Amino acid sequence: MASFAMPFSPSLAQAGISTNPAPLETTGYSSAVEALSKYEVDSSQLALTRSKSQATRAFAQQMVHHHSRVKSDQKIVGRSDTGSALDAPLSQMLDTLQNTPSVEFNAAYKRGQIAAHEEALKVHGAYAAQGSDLAERAKAQAAMPVIQKHLGAARDLPEA
């Protein structure tokens, strides 16, 4: 694993949180989704306290609100006590974001959100196509347009 002493680059962020291959068993899928959601919320809560950009703060508030609502509306099936392979890399990304200098914060937050949403699309897409539980496959498919919308909004975030 690469060192995250400096703000991460998009390629490191994407490589660092990759589930390769994406999990097709419900437990692994649910764990990956929960880990990605936790990162999106935790980093967004940090953005609400650190970012001076109104656009970044609005996006961050949307992420916190959306993920909190989804978590309360849905029961995530099969979360295991072992966690996800994503837990450690996402935790490192969050630690790095916490230690990012203020002038670089928005760009680092944007990169992290893009990487997390790209990974979420991959995880949901793979499970929707070949996952082990038909009901969860339908939920994965239904989640993809929302994730794509969030990804588009993340790509449009300012870097300063």
HELIX and SHEET records of a PDB file:
HELIX    1   1 PRO A   10  GLY A   16  1                                   7    
HELIX    2   2 THR A   26  ARG A   50  1                                  25    
HELIX    3   3 GLN A   54  ASP A   73  1                                  20    
HELIX    4   4 ASP A   87  GLN A   98  1                                  12    
HELIX    5   5 SER A  102  GLN A  130  1                                  29    
HELIX    6   6 LEU A  134  ARG A  155  1                                  22    
END                                                                             
